[in-house]
Amino acid sequence: MSKRENDAFSVKDLMGAFIKENNLSNGMQKLKLEEVWTKLMGQGVVSYTEKVQLQNKTLVVSLSSSVLREELSYGKEKIVKMMNEELGETLISKILLV
């Protein structure tokens, strides 16, 4: 029988290593973006949101309401700042509402 190792690892460290080894960073980043968008914008905005994706540091948000698109365009810089703060890193440099 093999000897059991007593090395203690946190679940966070193990998940981070697993994600890195299996090249899952982009997928996890996408899920995190959608989660943060939902949390910050609320259910009213999310109900009109069709797609949220990151393309070269630009957050592209597809909205089904032109009125909401116009309203959100006034606060683009604030949205970028809030999203980056919530993500814990500077992933987004600008936002594109389509």
Jmol script that loads the backbone (N, CA, C; Angstrom):
load data "model"
ATOM      1  N   MET A   1       0.837  -1.167   0.000  1.00  0.00           N
ATOM      2  CA  MET A   1       0.000   0.000   0.000  1.00  0.00           C
ATOM      3  C   MET A   1       0.896   1.250   0.000  1.00  0.00           C
ATOM      4  N   SER A   2       0.502   2.239  -0.769  1.00  0.00           N
ATOM      5  CA  SER A   2       1.328   3.442  -0.861  1.00  0.00           C
ATOM      6  C   SER A   2       1.095   4.344   0.340  1.00  0.00           C
ATOM      7  N   LYS A   3       2.091   5.109   0.646  1.00  0.00           N
ATOM      8  CA  LYS A   3       2.042   6.015   1.784  1.00  0.00           C
ATOM      9  C   LYS A   3       1.252   7.277   1.404  1.00  0.00           C
ATOM     10  N   ARG A   4       0.376   7.693   2.263  1.00  0.00           N
ATOM     11  CA  ARG A   4      -0.441   8.877   2.016  1.00  0.00           C
ATOM     12  C   ARG A   4       0.375  10.131   2.324  1.00  0.00           C
ATOM     13  N   GLU A   5       0.329  11.079   1.417  1.00  0.00           N
ATOM     14  CA  GLU A   5       1.029  12.340   1.627  1.00  0.00           C
ATOM     15  C   GLU A   5       0.160  13.273   2.461  1.00  0.00           C
ATOM     16  N   ASN A   6       0.771  14.003   3.342  1.00  0.00           N
ATOM     17  CA  ASN A   6       0.035  14.910   4.224  1.00  0.00           C
ATOM     18  C   ASN A   6       0.120  16.359   3.771  1.00  0.00           C
ATOM     19  N   ASP A   7       0.335  16.590   2.493  1.00  0.00           N
ATOM     20  CA  ASP A   7       0.368  17.952   1.972  1.00  0.00           C
ATOM     21  C   ASP A   7      -1.048  18.508   1.941  1.00  0.00           C
ATOM     22  N   ALA A   8      -1.250  19.660   2.529  1.00  0.00           N
ATOM     23  CA  ALA A   8      -2.568  20.290   2.566  1.00  0.00           C
ATOM     24  C   ALA A   8      -2.632  21.377   1.500  1.00  0.00           C
ATOM     25  N   PHE A   9      -3.686  21.337   0.704  1.00  0.00           N
ATOM     26  CA  PHE A   9      -3.915  22.336  -0.332  1.00  0.00           C
ATOM     27  C   PHE A   9      -5.323  22.883  -0.155  1.00  0.00           C
ATOM     28  N   SER A  10      -5.488  24.154  -0.418  1.00  0.00           N
ATOM     29  CA  SER A  10      -6.832  24.723  -0.361  1.00  0.00           C
ATOM     30  C   SER A  10      -7.567  24.363  -1.656  1.00  0.00           C
ATOM     31  N   VAL A  11      -8.868  24.348  -1.572  1.00  0.00           N
ATOM     32  CA  VAL A  11      -9.688  24.040  -2.746  1.00  0.00           C
ATOM     33  C   VAL A  11      -9.463  25.092  -3.826  1.00  0.00           C
ATOM     34  N   LYS A  12      -9.288  26.338  -3.410  1.00  0.00           N
ATOM     35  CA  LYS A  12      -9.051  27.425  -4.368  1.00  0.00           C
ATOM     36  C   LYS A  12      -7.772  27.180  -5.163  1.00  0.00           C
ATOM     37  N   ASP A  13      -6.697  26.774  -4.476  1.00  0.00           N
ATOM     38  CA  ASP A  13      -5.426  26.491  -5.148  1.00  0.00           C
ATOM     39  C   ASP A  13      -5.559  25.308  -6.106  1.00  0.00           C
ATOM     40  N   LEU A  14      -6.257  24.260  -5.660  1.00  0.00           N
ATOM     41  CA  LEU A  14      -6.437  23.079  -6.507  1.00  0.00           C
ATOM     42  C   LEU A  14      -7.259  23.404  -7.752  1.00  0.00           C
ATOM     43  N   MET A  15      -8.333  24.186  -7.593  1.00  0.00           N
ATOM     44  CA  MET A  15      -9.162  24.568  -8.739  1.00  0.00           C
ATOM     45  C   MET A  15      -8.383  25.461  -9.697  1.00  0.00           C
ATOM     46  N   GLY A  16      -7.593  26.367  -9.147  1.00  0.00           N
ATOM     47  CA  GLY A  16      -6.766  27.229  -9.991  1.00  0.00           C
ATOM     48  C   GLY A  16      -5.774  26.435 -10.812  1.00  0.00           C
ATOM     49  N   ALA A  17      -5.146  25.449 -10.197  1.00  0.00           N
ATOM     50  CA  ALA A  17      -4.191  24.599 -10.912  1.00  0.00           C
ATOM     51  C   ALA A  17      -4.893  23.775 -11.981  1.00  0.00           C
ATOM     52  N   PHE A  18      -6.086  23.254 -11.659  1.00  0.00           N
ATOM     53  CA  PHE A  18      -6.848  22.456 -12.621  1.00  0.00           C
ATOM     54  C   PHE A  18      -7.254  23.292 -13.828  1.00  0.00           C
ATOM     55  N   ILE A  19      -7.723  24.506 -13.580  1.00  0.00           N
ATOM     56  CA  ILE A  19      -8.145  25.402 -14.666  1.00  0.00           C
ATOM     57  C   ILE A  19      -6.954  25.754 -15.553  1.00  0.00           C
ATOM     58  N   LYS A  20      -5.822  26.029 -14.941  1.00  0.00           N
ATOM     59  CA  LYS A  20      -4.624  26.378 -15.702  1.00  0.00           C
ATOM     60  C   LYS A  20      -4.119  25.202 -16.531  1.00  0.00           C
ATOM     61  N   GLU A  21      -4.076  24.014 -15.944  1.00  0.00           N
ATOM     62  CA  GLU A  21      -3.584  22.819 -16.647  1.00  0.00           C
ATOM     63  C   GLU A  21      -4.437  22.462 -17.854  1.00  0.00           C
ATOM     64  N   ASN A  22      -5.745  22.656 -17.736  1.00  0.00           N
ATOM     65  CA  ASN A  22      -6.668  22.250 -18.792  1.00  0.00           C
ATOM     66  C   ASN A  22      -7.099  23.395 -19.702  1.00  0.00           C
ATOM     67  N   ASN A  23      -6.405  24.520 -19.640  1.00  0.00           N
ATOM     68  CA  ASN A  23      -6.681  25.687 -20.497  1.00  0.00           C
ATOM     69  C   ASN A  23      -8.156  26.103 -20.456  1.00  0.00           C
ATOM     70  N   LEU A  24      -8.688  26.232 -19.258  1.00  0.00           N
ATOM     71  CA  LEU A  24     -10.090  26.606 -19.098  1.00  0.00           C
ATOM     72  C   LEU A  24     -10.265  28.071 -18.692  1.00  0.00           C
ATOM     73  N   SER A  25      -9.198  28.843 -18.724  1.00  0.00           N
ATOM     74  CA  SER A  25      -9.242  30.228 -18.251  1.00  0.00           C
ATOM     75  C   SER A  25     -10.247  31.086 -19.018  1.00  0.00           C
ATOM     76  N   ASN A  26     -10.272  30.951 -20.337  1.00  0.00           N
ATOM     77  CA  ASN A  26     -11.186  31.772 -21.141  1.00  0.00           C
ATOM     78  C   ASN A  26     -12.638  31.457 -20.829  1.00  0.00           C
ATOM     79  N   GLY A  27     -12.967  30.199 -20.683  1.00  0.00           N
ATOM     80  CA  GLY A  27     -14.341  29.808 -20.363  1.00  0.00           C
ATOM     81  C   GLY A  27     -14.767  30.291 -18.989  1.00  0.00           C
ATOM     82  N   MET A  28     -13.867  30.187 -18.034  1.00  0.00           N
ATOM     83  CA  MET A  28     -14.169  30.650 -16.683  1.00  0.00           C
ATOM     84  C   MET A  28     -14.319  32.170 -16.656  1.00  0.00           C
ATOM     85  N   GLN A  29     -13.497  32.849 -17.449  1.00  0.00           N
ATOM     86  CA  GLN A  29     -13.569  34.304 -17.539  1.00  0.00           C
ATOM     87  C   GLN A  29     -14.919  34.732 -18.116  1.00  0.00           C
ATOM     88  N   LYS A  30     -15.394  34.006 -19.114  1.00  0.00           N
ATOM     89  CA  LYS A  30     -16.685  34.312 -19.734  1.00  0.00           C
ATOM     90  C   LYS A  30     -17.819  34.152 -18.725  1.00  0.00           C
ATOM     91  N   LEU A  31     -17.782  33.073 -17.968  1.00  0.00           N
ATOM     92  CA  LEU A  31     -18.808  32.852 -16.951  1.00  0.00           C
ATOM     93  C   LEU A  31     -18.773  33.954 -15.889  1.00  0.00           C
ATOM     94  N   LYS A  32     -17.586  34.332 -15.490  1.00  0.00           N
ATOM     95  CA  LYS A  32     -17.423  35.376 -14.475  1.00  0.00           C
ATOM     96  C   LYS A  32     -17.957  36.715 -14.993  1.00  0.00           C
ATOM     97  N   LEU A  33     -17.684  37.030 -16.262  1.00  0.00           N
ATOM     98  CA  LEU A  33     -18.181  38.283 -16.856  1.00  0.00           C
ATOM     99  C   LEU A  33     -19.703  38.338 -16.817  1.00  0.00           C
ATOM    100  N   GLU A  34     -20.340  37.249 -17.231  1.00  0.00           N
ATOM    101  CA  GLU A  34     -21.803  37.210 -17.252  1.00  0.00           C
ATOM    102  C   GLU A  34     -22.370  37.316 -15.840  1.00  0.00           C
ATOM    103  N   GLU A  35     -21.715  36.662 -14.893  1.00  0.00           N
ATOM    104  CA  GLU A  35     -22.146  36.708 -13.497  1.00  0.00           C
ATOM    105  C   GLU A  35     -22.032  38.121 -12.931  1.00  0.00           C
ATOM    106  N   VAL A  36     -20.926  38.787 -13.208  1.00  0.00           N
ATOM    107  CA  VAL A  36     -20.709  40.153 -12.712  1.00  0.00           C
ATOM    108  C   VAL A  36     -21.682  41.117 -13.377  1.00  0.00           C
ATOM    109  N   TRP A  37     -21.927  40.967 -14.673  1.00  0.00           N
ATOM    110  CA  TRP A  37     -22.881  41.832 -15.382  1.00  0.00           C
ATOM    111  C   TRP A  37     -24.258  41.713 -14.732  1.00  0.00           C
ATOM    112  N   THR A  38     -24.683  40.480 -14.459  1.00  0.00           N
ATOM    113  CA  THR A  38     -25.985  40.251 -13.837  1.00  0.00           C
ATOM    114  C   THR A  38     -26.040  40.883 -12.455  1.00  0.00           C
ATOM    115  N   LYS A  39     -24.984  40.722 -11.686  1.00  0.00           N
ATOM    116  CA  LYS A  39     -24.950  41.257 -10.324  1.00  0.00           C
ATOM    117  C   LYS A  39     -24.997  42.782 -10.314  1.00  0.00           C
ATOM    118  N   LEU A  40     -24.212  43.419 -11.172  1.00  0.00           N
ATOM    119  CA  LEU A  40     -24.122  44.876 -11.162  1.00  0.00           C
ATOM    120  C   LEU A  40     -25.307  45.569 -11.829  1.00  0.00           C
ATOM    121  N   MET A  41     -25.811  45.011 -12.905  1.00  0.00           N
ATOM    122  CA  MET A  41     -26.844  45.682 -13.687  1.00  0.00           C
ATOM    123  C   MET A  41     -28.256  45.395 -13.192  1.00  0.00           C
ATOM    124  N   GLY A  42     -28.460  44.286 -12.531  1.00  0.00           N
ATOM    125  CA  GLY A  42     -29.785  43.953 -12.019  1.00  0.00           C
ATOM    126  C   GLY A  42     -30.653  43.266 -13.058  1.00  0.00           C
ATOM    127  N   GLN A  43     -31.761  42.749 -12.592  1.00  0.00           N
ATOM    128  CA  GLN A  43     -32.639  41.927 -13.434  1.00  0.00           C
ATOM    129  C   GLN A  43     -33.289  42.739 -14.554  1.00  0.00           C
ATOM    130  N   GLY A  44     -33.554  44.020 -14.318  1.00  0.00           N
ATOM    131  CA  GLY A  44     -34.180  44.853 -15.353  1.00  0.00           C
ATOM    132  C   GLY A  44     -33.331  44.964 -16.603  1.00  0.00           C
ATOM    133  N   VAL A  45     -32.047  45.211 -16.442  1.00  0.00           N
ATOM    134  CA  VAL A  45     -31.130  45.332 -17.586  1.00  0.00           C
ATOM    135  C   VAL A  45     -30.841  43.955 -18.170  1.00  0.00           C
ATOM    136  N   VAL A  46     -30.672  42.961 -17.306  1.00  0.00           N
ATOM    137  CA  VAL A  46     -30.341  41.612 -17.766  1.00  0.00           C
ATOM    138  C   VAL A  46     -31.454  41.033 -18.644  1.00  0.00           C
ATOM    139  N   SER A  47     -32.691  41.405 -18.371  1.00  0.00           N
ATOM    140  CA  SER A  47     -33.798  40.887 -19.178  1.00  0.00           C
ATOM    141  C   SER A  47     -33.723  41.380 -20.631  1.00  0.00           C
ATOM    142  N   TYR A  48     -33.051  42.500 -20.877  1.00  0.00           N
ATOM    143  CA  TYR A  48     -32.871  43.018 -22.234  1.00  0.00           C
ATOM    144  C   TYR A  48     -31.490  42.702 -22.813  1.00  0.00           C
ATOM    145  N   THR A  49     -30.658  42.001 -22.041  1.00  0.00           N
ATOM    146  CA  THR A  49     -29.314  41.648 -22.486  1.00  0.00           C
ATOM    147  C   THR A  49     -29.347  40.332 -23.243  1.00  0.00           C
ATOM    148  N   GLU A  50     -28.835  40.343 -24.468  1.00  0.00           N
ATOM    149  CA  GLU A  50     -28.805  39.126 -25.274  1.00  0.00           C
ATOM    150  C   GLU A  50     -27.471  38.395 -25.157  1.00  0.00           C
ATOM    151  N   LYS A  51     -26.367  39.154 -25.111  1.00  0.00           N
ATOM    152  CA  LYS A  51     -25.050  38.527 -25.064  1.00  0.00           C
ATOM    153  C   LYS A  51     -24.055  39.473 -24.429  1.00  0.00           C
ATOM    154  N   VAL A  52     -23.137  38.894 -23.611  1.00  0.00           N
ATOM    155  CA  VAL A  52     -22.041  39.641 -22.994  1.00  0.00           C
ATOM    156  C   VAL A  52     -20.765  38.878 -23.302  1.00  0.00           C
ATOM    157  N   GLN A  53     -19.820  39.534 -23.971  1.00  0.00           N
ATOM    158  CA  GLN A  53     -18.561  38.858 -24.283  1.00  0.00           C
ATOM    159  C   GLN A  53     -17.408  39.845 -24.291  1.00  0.00           C
ATOM    160  N   LEU A  54     -16.201  39.309 -24.074  1.00  0.00           N
ATOM    161  CA  LEU A  54     -15.001  40.119 -24.033  1.00  0.00           C
ATOM    162  C   LEU A  54     -14.185  39.856 -25.285  1.00  0.00           C
ATOM    163  N   GLN A  55     -13.854  40.926 -26.013  1.00  0.00           N
ATOM    164  CA  GLN A  55     -13.031  40.818 -27.219  1.00  0.00           C
ATOM    165  C   GLN A  55     -11.903  41.841 -27.117  1.00  0.00           C
ATOM    166  N   ASN A  56     -10.684  41.352 -26.880  1.00  0.00           N
ATOM    167  CA  ASN A  56      -9.505  42.226 -26.803  1.00  0.00           C
ATOM    168  C   ASN A  56      -9.703  43.416 -25.873  1.00  0.00           C
ATOM    169  N   LYS A  57     -10.033  43.149 -24.625  1.00  0.00           N
ATOM    170  CA  LYS A  57     -10.233  44.167 -23.589  1.00  0.00           C
ATOM    171  C   LYS A  57     -11.448  45.066 -23.838  1.00  0.00           C
ATOM    172  N   THR A  58     -12.299  44.712 -24.798  1.00  0.00           N
ATOM    173  CA  THR A  58     -13.527  45.455 -25.049  1.00  0.00           C
ATOM    174  C   THR A  58     -14.710  44.570 -24.676  1.00  0.00           C
ATOM    175  N   LEU A  59     -15.546  45.052 -23.766  1.00  0.00           N
ATOM    176  CA  LEU A  59     -16.738  44.322 -23.371  1.00  0.00           C
ATOM    177  C   LEU A  59     -17.831  44.646 -24.387  1.00  0.00           C
ATOM    178  N   VAL A  60     -18.286  43.635 -25.097  1.00  0.00           N
ATOM    179  CA  VAL A  60     -19.337  43.805 -26.105  1.00  0.00           C
ATOM    180  C   VAL A  60     -20.639  43.285 -25.509  1.00  0.00           C
ATOM    181  N   VAL A  61     -21.619  44.172 -25.397  1.00  0.00           N
ATOM    182  CA  VAL A  61     -22.904  43.819 -24.809  1.00  0.00           C
ATOM    183  C   VAL A  61     -23.987  44.022 -25.856  1.00  0.00           C
ATOM    184  N   SER A  62     -24.691  42.952 -26.190  1.00  0.00           N
ATOM    185  CA  SER A  62     -25.808  43.025 -27.136  1.00  0.00           C
ATOM    186  C   SER A  62     -27.089  43.236 -26.354  1.00  0.00           C
ATOM    187  N   LEU A  63     -27.802  44.304 -26.690  1.00  0.00           N
ATOM    188  CA  LEU A  63     -29.049  44.643 -25.997  1.00  0.00           C
ATOM    189  C   LEU A  63     -30.201  44.646 -26.995  1.00  0.00           C
ATOM    190  N   SER A  64     -31.377  44.221 -26.536  1.00  0.00           N
ATOM    191  CA  SER A  64     -32.540  44.192 -27.419  1.00  0.00           C
ATOM    192  C   SER A  64     -33.347  45.483 -27.358  1.00  0.00           C
ATOM    193  N   SER A  65     -32.982  46.407 -26.497  1.00  0.00           N
ATOM    194  CA  SER A  65     -33.705  47.668 -26.349  1.00  0.00           C
ATOM    195  C   SER A  65     -32.807  48.847 -26.717  1.00  0.00           C
ATOM    196  N   SER A  66     -33.219  49.599 -27.719  1.00  0.00           N
ATOM    197  CA  SER A  66     -32.433  50.772 -28.125  1.00  0.00           C
ATOM    198  C   SER A  66     -32.489  51.869 -27.062  1.00  0.00           C
ATOM    199  N   VAL A  67     -33.594  51.962 -26.344  1.00  0.00           N
ATOM    200  CA  VAL A  67     -33.728  52.962 -25.288  1.00  0.00           C
ATOM    201  C   VAL A  67     -32.750  52.664 -24.153  1.00  0.00           C
ATOM    202  N   LEU A  68     -32.664  51.401 -23.756  1.00  0.00           N
ATOM    203  CA  LEU A  68     -31.728  50.994 -22.707  1.00  0.00           C
ATOM    204  C   LEU A  68     -30.285  51.186 -23.166  1.00  0.00           C
ATOM    205  N   ARG A  69     -30.019  50.892 -24.429  1.00  0.00           N
ATOM    206  CA  ARG A  69     -28.679  51.081 -24.987  1.00  0.00           C
ATOM    207  C   ARG A  69     -28.256  52.545 -24.870  1.00  0.00           C
ATOM    208  N   GLU A  70     -29.168  53.439 -25.170  1.00  0.00           N
ATOM    209  CA  GLU A  70     -28.880  54.878 -25.079  1.00  0.00           C
ATOM    210  C   GLU A  70     -28.661  55.303 -23.628  1.00  0.00           C
ATOM    211  N   GLU A  71     -29.484  54.796 -22.728  1.00  0.00           N
ATOM    212  CA  GLU A  71     -29.334  55.117 -21.302  1.00  0.00           C
ATOM    213  C   GLU A  71     -27.989  54.640 -20.763  1.00  0.00           C
ATOM    214  N   LEU A  72     -27.604  53.418 -21.084  1.00  0.00           N
ATOM    215  CA  LEU A  72     -26.346  52.862 -20.589  1.00  0.00           C
ATOM    216  C   LEU A  72     -25.134  53.543 -21.216  1.00  0.00           C
ATOM    217  N   SER A  73     -25.297  54.092 -22.407  1.00  0.00           N
ATOM    218  CA  SER A  73     -24.160  54.732 -23.077  1.00  0.00           C
ATOM    219  C   SER A  73     -23.652  55.951 -22.294  1.00  0.00           C
ATOM    220  N   TYR A  74     -24.527  56.576 -21.491  1.00  0.00           N
ATOM    221  CA  TYR A  74     -24.112  57.729 -20.694  1.00  0.00           C
ATOM    222  C   TYR A  74     -23.173  57.333 -19.548  1.00  0.00           C
ATOM    223  N   GLY A  75     -23.243  56.071 -19.116  1.00  0.00           N
ATOM    224  CA  GLY A  75     -22.434  55.645 -17.982  1.00  0.00           C
ATOM    225  C   GLY A  75     -21.410  54.582 -18.315  1.00  0.00           C
ATOM    226  N   LYS A  76     -20.901  54.593 -19.545  1.00  0.00           N
ATOM    227  CA  LYS A  76     -19.950  53.562 -19.979  1.00  0.00           C
ATOM    228  C   LYS A  76     -18.716  53.482 -19.087  1.00  0.00           C
ATOM    229  N   GLU A  77     -18.125  54.633 -18.786  1.00  0.00           N
ATOM    230  CA  GLU A  77     -16.893  54.636 -17.984  1.00  0.00           C
ATOM    231  C   GLU A  77     -17.145  54.096 -16.581  1.00  0.00           C
ATOM    232  N   LYS A  78     -18.288  54.442 -16.018  1.00  0.00           N
ATOM    233  CA  LYS A  78     -18.634  53.949 -14.684  1.00  0.00           C
ATOM    234  C   LYS A  78     -18.852  52.435 -14.710  1.00  0.00           C
ATOM    235  N   ILE A  79     -19.483  51.936 -15.752  1.00  0.00           N
ATOM    236  CA  ILE A  79     -19.717  50.492 -15.886  1.00  0.00           C
ATOM    237  C   ILE A  79     -18.391  49.754 -15.989  1.00  0.00           C
ATOM    238  N   VAL A  80     -17.467  50.284 -16.801  1.00  0.00           N
ATOM    239  CA  VAL A  80     -16.145  49.656 -16.956  1.00  0.00           C
ATOM    240  C   VAL A  80     -15.429  49.615 -15.610  1.00  0.00           C
ATOM    241  N   LYS A  81     -15.461  50.726 -14.888  1.00  0.00           N
ATOM    242  CA  LYS A  81     -14.794  50.800 -13.587  1.00  0.00           C
ATOM    243  C   LYS A  81     -15.400  49.796 -12.606  1.00  0.00           C
ATOM    244  N   MET A  82     -16.719  49.742 -12.535  1.00  0.00           N
ATOM    245  CA  MET A  82     -17.390  48.825 -11.612  1.00  0.00           C
ATOM    246  C   MET A  82     -17.124  47.367 -11.977  1.00  0.00           C
ATOM    247  N   MET A  83     -17.137  47.051 -13.257  1.00  0.00           N
ATOM    248  CA  MET A  83     -16.887  45.678 -13.698  1.00  0.00           C
ATOM    249  C   MET A  83     -15.465  45.252 -13.332  1.00  0.00           C
ATOM    250  N   ASN A  84     -14.490  46.108 -13.607  1.00  0.00           N
ATOM    251  CA  ASN A  84     -13.091  45.786 -13.286  1.00  0.00           C
ATOM    252  C   ASN A  84     -12.891  45.610 -11.782  1.00  0.00           C
ATOM    253  N   GLU A  85     -13.529  46.461 -10.992  1.00  0.00           N
ATOM    254  CA  GLU A  85     -13.421  46.342  -9.536  1.00  0.00           C
ATOM    255  C   GLU A  85     -14.004  45.015  -9.066  1.00  0.00           C
ATOM    256  N   GLU A  86     -15.132  44.645  -9.609  1.00  0.00           N
ATOM    257  CA  GLU A  86     -15.791  43.398  -9.204  1.00  0.00           C
ATOM    258  C   GLU A  86     -15.003  42.173  -9.663  1.00  0.00           C
ATOM    259  N   LEU A  87     -14.383  42.264 -10.835  1.00  0.00           N
ATOM    260  CA  LEU A  87     -13.575  41.157 -11.351  1.00  0.00           C
ATOM    261  C   LEU A  87     -12.241  41.042 -10.621  1.00  0.00           C
ATOM    262  N   GLY A  88     -11.793  42.127 -10.024  1.00  0.00           N
ATOM    263  CA  GLY A  88     -10.548  42.105  -9.285  1.00  0.00           C
ATOM    264  C   GLY A  88      -9.304  42.305 -10.132  1.00  0.00           C
ATOM    265  N   GLU A  89      -9.487  42.607 -11.393  1.00  0.00           N
ATOM    266  CA  GLU A  89      -8.368  42.887 -12.297  1.00  0.00           C
ATOM    267  C   GLU A  89      -8.875  43.744 -13.448  1.00  0.00           C
ATOM    268  N   THR A  90      -7.969  44.378 -14.164  1.00  0.00           N
ATOM    269  CA  THR A  90      -8.348  45.248 -15.276  1.00  0.00           C
ATOM    270  C   THR A  90      -8.433  44.430 -16.562  1.00  0.00           C
ATOM    271  N   LEU A  91      -9.587  43.819 -16.781  1.00  0.00           N
ATOM    272  CA  LEU A  91      -9.818  43.035 -17.990  1.00  0.00           C
ATOM    273  C   LEU A  91     -10.449  43.887 -19.080  1.00  0.00           C
ATOM    274  N   ILE A  92     -11.178  44.921 -18.678  1.00  0.00           N
ATOM    275  CA  ILE A  92     -11.979  45.708 -19.622  1.00  0.00           C
ATOM    276  C   ILE A  92     -11.407  47.115 -19.714  1.00  0.00           C
ATOM    277  N   SER A  93     -11.180  47.578 -20.946  1.00  0.00           N
ATOM    278  CA  SER A  93     -10.734  48.960 -21.127  1.00  0.00           C
ATOM    279  C   SER A  93     -11.835  49.839 -21.708  1.00  0.00           C
ATOM    280  N   LYS A  94     -12.760  49.245 -22.439  1.00  0.00           N
ATOM    281  CA  LYS A  94     -13.902  50.017 -22.937  1.00  0.00           C
ATOM    282  C   LYS A  94     -15.098  49.076 -23.131  1.00  0.00           C
ATOM    283  N   ILE A  95     -16.262  49.693 -23.333  1.00  0.00           N
ATOM    284  CA  ILE A  95     -17.492  48.916 -23.494  1.00  0.00           C
ATOM    285  C   ILE A  95     -18.155  49.325 -24.805  1.00  0.00           C
ATOM    286  N   LEU A  96     -18.690  48.345 -25.504  1.00  0.00           N
ATOM    287  CA  LEU A  96     -19.390  48.571 -26.768  1.00  0.00           C
ATOM    288  C   LEU A  96     -20.802  48.021 -26.622  1.00  0.00           C
ATOM    289  N   LEU A  97     -21.787  48.892 -26.743  1.00  0.00           N
ATOM    290  CA  LEU A  97     -23.185  48.488 -26.626  1.00  0.00           C
ATOM    291  C   LEU A  97     -23.778  48.364 -28.023  1.00  0.00           C
ATOM    292  N   VAL A  98     -24.208  47.184 -28.362  1.00  0.00           N
ATOM    293  CA  VAL A  98     -24.785  46.942 -29.697  1.00  0.00           C
ATOM    294  C   VAL A  98     -26.168  46.377 -29.601  1.00  0.00           C
TER     295      VAL A  98
END
end "model"
wireframe off; spacefill off
backbone 0.3
color backbone group
